[in-house]
């Protein structure tokens, strides 16, 4: 389970998150929606331990991310807004490095590498250096890095951005399989069809707060809208949220 409890964050006096709270149970996919500047990326960076909240706390499987970061991160896989590939390494070398950093060795290491190679269809890329990879190939390797140690929690920041149809289909299929296996998944996206297809629950953010929460169908019903996109617009930009939602998010 991912538990976010009343987190606040400010940059240079500008309050980006405001007592933000939510829970994600195991075996569920939750989407984080919001306009640029709503606080989504800052929220995800605090959940993954890349930033410290000014107040509040984040628990991963009951462990406080800020108080016990190494143990918490062993339960966590992250696909961020930058892939961070080491372009002089082959895919096999790159994934072996990160698997060893997570404490895998011997048979466990070999089994994990083989599993992500098969699951993400990396066979043709396995012995290639990552320099020159397409966006879809880079995303597959980044996802493999996040999954190689079999984490309980998976965080993804706009994972299908720039992907072609086949790469996006593979990613969606992988996320649905992981959910069925009990993984807790939190992702941000601007693609409404993707959110509607994947999400058990949607959190709509504006001005650093949650302004709507529920399944895609529930949000449509709550707002009396025709579809999820109209529901999102009503929640994120209605009730005076427009100015806050359109602020430029402070750099993290």
C-alpha positions, 0 to 999 in steps of 0.5 A: 500500500502507498499512503500519502499523509498531509504532505506540503511542499513549497519552492521559494515561498510558492506552495506547490502541495497543500496537505495532500493525502491519499491511499492506494491499496495493493493490486490497484492502478491509480492515475494522477491527473492535473494540468501542468503546474498542478503538483503531480511531478512534485507529488511523485518525487516525494513518494519516490524519495527524490524530494522531502516534503516540508510536512506530512509523510509517505509510507510504502508498505508501512515504511516511512520513505523519509525515515527509512529511504533505503528499505522503502526504495527496495519495494519501489520501481520508478519510471520517471520523466527522464530515462537516465540510460547509460548509453555505453552499456548494453541492455544486459549490462545496464539491467545487471548493474541495477539488479546488483544495486538492489541486492540480487546475485547468483540464481536470483539475478539470472532469473530476474534478468531472464524474466524482464527480458522475456516479459518486455520483449527485449531479446533483440536489444539485449546485447546492444548499447542503448545509444541511439535507441528509439523512444519506445526502446528506451521506455522498455529498458527503463521499465525493465530497470524499474521491475528487475527487482520485482518491487511491490510498488511502481511509480510512472510519470507520463510513461507513454509520452512519445511512444508508438502504438506497439510500445504503448500497448506493451506498456499497458499490457504489462501494467495490467499484468502487474496489477493482477499480480498484486503490484501497487501502481501510481502513474500520471498521464494526460491521455484520457483514453489510457487513464480510462482503460487502466485505472481503478481510481483517478485522483484529479489535482489542482493547485496542489490539492486533490479536487476529485477522486473515484473510478473513471465512471464515478467521476463522470457520474459525479460531474454529470459529464459525457466523458472523462475528459469533460469530467477532468476539465470540470474538476480541475478548472472549476470552482476557482481552480483555474489560476492555481492549476495553470501555475508553472510548477517550481523546479525540483 
